[in-house]
Amino acid sequence: AQSVTQLGSHVSVSEGALVLLRCNYSSSVPPYLFWYVQYPNQGLQLLLKYTSAATLVKGINGFEAEFKKSETSFHLTKPSAHMSDAAEYFCAVSDSGGTSYGKLTFGQGTILTVHP
Amino acid sequence: DTAVSQTPKYLVTQMGNDKSIKCEQNLGHDTMYWYKQDSKKFLKIMFSYNNKELIINETVPNRFSPKSPDKAHLNLHINSLELGDSAVYFCASNKREVTGELFFGEGSRLTVL
């Protein structure tokens, strides 16, 4: 079974500050890992994904995440927060066996607030 | 053009009623999904269809019945609605071989009174 834990249900930063959203996963097989963003009253949008290639993954809107197998982590970062980054962020895991299709296991979500 | 569209966006109904949510995607994907997001924003997969074939069927009450008339459409019918069915239901789609890269609709918020 797979699981995802996002540390911190709410993160608040100032505009221009570093954004760090934490995600730890558990998987019995090599995982595929994802970050999705959800803006109010919208569906989820893929930010970035790790699929066993480079461990540092770059996504849209200046976000990146690093896969650390030893720490079973996949934290999301952005060097400088923008007001438009305010949203809820979900970490998700899928097994890499190719049979799980879109069966993602999501974390609980982290709401990012950006202050002027 | 909306890539994954769901109707209705909002649905308010009484306990015991039957309701349906429809989903259509124009991305040329072959796999579609229903996910449920509860009041705590927890997202959980319910069903998935690949080329009209049911491939994922999680532990969901049999009051929920998905139907895929073709690979661009996936509907969800719910019988005998209960208070606990109140949630946001998201439709999503992707190409089967691109694991995990889902395109989500805007969601259908169901409120059962």
Chai-1 contact restraints between the chains, C-beta under 6 A:
chainA,res_idxA,chainB,res_idxB,connection_type,confidence,min_distance_angstrom,max_distance_angstrom,comment,restraint_id
A,Y32,B,T99,contact,1.0,0.0,6.0,A-B,restraint_1
A,Y32,B,G100,contact,1.0,0.0,6.0,A-B,restraint_2
A,F34,B,G100,contact,1.0,0.0,6.0,A-B,restraint_3
A,Q42,B,E106,contact,1.0,0.0,6.0,A-B,restraint_4
A,G43,B,F90,contact,1.0,0.0,6.0,A-B,restraint_5
A,G43,B,F104,contact,1.0,0.0,6.0,A-B,restraint_6
A,G43,B,G105,contact,1.0,0.0,6.0,A-B,restraint_7
A,G43,B,E106,contact,1.0,0.0,6.0,A-B,restraint_8
A,G43,B,G107,contact,1.0,0.0,6.0,A-B,restraint_9
A,L44,B,F104,contact,1.0,0.0,6.0,A-B,restraint_10
A,L46,B,E101,contact,1.0,0.0,6.0,A-B,restraint_11
A,S94,B,T99,contact,1.0,0.0,6.0,A-B,restraint_12
A,S94,B,G100,contact,1.0,0.0,6.0,A-B,restraint_13
A,Y101,B,T31,contact,1.0,0.0,6.0,A-B,restraint_14
A,Y101,B,S48,contact,1.0,0.0,6.0,A-B,restraint_15
A,Y101,B,R96,contact,1.0,0.0,6.0,A-B,restraint_16
A,G102,B,Y33,contact,1.0,0.0,6.0,A-B,restraint_17
A,G102,B,N94,contact,1.0,0.0,6.0,A-B,restraint_18
A,G102,B,L102,contact,1.0,0.0,6.0,A-B,restraint_19
A,K103,B,I45,contact,1.0,0.0,6.0,A-B,restraint_20
A,K103,B,I56,contact,1.0,0.0,6.0,A-B,restraint_21
A,L104,B,G100,contact,1.0,0.0,6.0,A-B,restraint_22
A,F106,B,L43,contact,1.0,0.0,6.0,A-B,restraint_23
A,G109,B,K41,contact,1.0,0.0,6.0,A-B,restraint_24
